[in-house]
Each structure stands twice: as structure tokens, then as C-alpha cells.
């Protein structure tokens, strides 16, 4: 089941991504949106804008996503 989130256009949201898999990398992206990485493994980082985040097993990261696209369904 794909999680569904209601967001308001123009707002910025903080997502905490955690890869709880044992042996697999996790690729995370939201169609037509950029992510700004602001923290990795409990260490603040220089902001990095990207369209996909790759997490190694056990890794955590915080990303900001701005809902700046027209209303719709994004995967």
C-alpha cells in the first residue's frame, strides 16, 4: 500500500527517512519535486538539493520538500 499525505501548496515539509532494511539500499524520490537534504545520521549538513536520496541499511536522513507544484497525485 502506498502512503498518502495531504499537503498544502506552498508549504515546506520535513521528512525523516529511515532505512530499516538489513541488506538493501533504499531509493526515495517524489515525482516532479526536489528534496533538500539537511541532516544525515544525526549530523546537520550543508543543504544539498537533489531529486533522489539513496539510503544505506540503517542510515537516517532528514529532507525538506516544498509543495510547489499544482495539485495532483505524485509518486
C-alpha positions, 0 to 999 in steps of 0.5 A: 500500500502506498502512503498518502499525505495531504499537503498544502501548496506552498508549504515546506515539509520535513521528512525523516527517512529511515532505512530499516532494511538489513541488506538493501539500499533504499531509493526515495524520490517524489515525482516532479519535486526536489528534496533538500537534504539537511541532516544525515545520521544525526549530523546537520549538513550543508543543504544539498538539493537533489531529486533522489536520496539513496539510503544505506541499511540503517542510515537516517536522513532528514529532507525538506520538500516544498509543495510547489507544484499544482495539485495532483497525485505524485509518486 
